[in-house]
């Protein structure tokens, strides 16, 4: 009897230890995928990581509806460490193309559900445009808040010759209520470019008013840009100052400073370039799409007037806040020249643009202020050799992609998601110039990162994926219970940047996945990693109306 009791206790101990080990193994494993999904015929990667070596390298793909196994495979060898996790293994199921809804099962863990389909990104653009509607200022039919800031602006700081100017309208730049000419030009231009180059998808009209939503939103920008020309050839480059950040969280219609929002003048070759480019491109679209010659002529006249004074202004403008300060003017001035050539056929403009962009070269980057690739693309439509500058960028991004665990194409920065979208944007421009799929894997891996195949397992786009950013640094979102359609978080940033700012965070649930050097916080107080911006959405709108996204 004692012998039987011993056997029973021994077997019970083995069973408990086995269950504990199995449970511990499952707890240790973390699965990361693109939560929105994958396009048939393109690469399909996931990631599994743990603090200790994983015993079984086998994984299964399970149909989420039938719960049947449809594919199995084995992960790679250990690829290295990130933060506290020393073991990372890639899941490669590129060969599995069957459309459907699935999850990955490995080591007792399930991934989030994902789709395989040509249309996994089909609804993204519609949502992205809604964010810009939220950002609208003034009597522009804003979303999620009331008409606001209808007294912009009582004074033009530094210009005693005027009592006040009408710079109502436009968009709030980010989670605060400042407005900037530089980023508004960029945003408007990208909306127009998306419509011009991606018309098949960018022609959507969700509100059924007969005007493409992309152009309807661009008109919000154009009307404000025209108002910023307040005195013949003088421009407003900023509305409101940094006091905006000192009065607590409030909806824009309840802004304590609504009667005290000064405008600031500014001028530089950089601003003239982007301003002229945007108005000139818009003039062509309004003439062809709406047959509105009066508005088209007005836009072109403004573009020509400002470009004509380019040699009599400083190289770069200065903003009161110190925000959105360009480092060079070459690409923006060149873009203005190219768009004026497109609108007028005057060869002097494109010759000037060539000289500027030969000097600019490749910039190996993307941001609202680093747009060399865009100007090179416009030139390459006439002179193919300028595509080589874009190719330099893409080869660099590709090398970066192949040298790190999560395949991001650039270094982390303040606004990482925007830069990654810029990598995708440049790859799409290259594809358009050359009808090439050379950088398809670069496009896919950047989108994978943005939609959840990252250390935090988070989609940085609101309501896309199962686990997405929920606590944006946005006052409008805060007063709408976190709801912020189409918002894109700025994403992970280097600790070296974050250490320069004191942020009192409330939410640290993802801290376990931070590394010593790169951190992300889904926290409404974090304006570095979690603030959405109009420029990010503008770049994203081009990406998610491109033919690649349609599975072509």
Secondary structure, 3 states (H helix, E strand, C coil): CHHHHHHHHHHHHHHHHHHHHHHHHHHHCEEECCCCEECCCCCCEEEEEECCCCCCCEEEEEECCCCCEEEEEECCCCCCCECCECEEEEEECCCCCCCEEEEEEECCEECCCEEECCCCCCCHHHHHHHHHHHHECECCCCCCCCCECCCCCCCEECCCCCCCCCCCCCECCCCCCCEEHHHHHHHHHHHHHHHHHCHHHHCCCCCCCCCCHHHHHHHHHHHHHHHHECCCCCEEEEECCHHHHHCCCCCHHHCCCCCCCCEEECCCHHHHHHHHHHHHHHHHHHHHHCCCHHHHHHHHHHHHHHHCCHHHCCCCCCCCCCCCCCCCCHHHHHHHHHHHHHHHCCHHHHHHHHHHHHHHCCCCCCECCECHHHHHHHHHCCCHHHHHHHHHHHHHHHHHHCCCCCCCCCCCCCCHHHHHHHHHHHHHHHHHHHCCCCCHHHHHHHHHHHECCCCCCCECECCCCCCECCCCCCHHHHCCCCCCCCCECCCCEEHHHHCCCCCCCCCCCCHHHCCCCEECCCCCCCCCCCCCCHHHHHHHHHHCCCCCCCCC
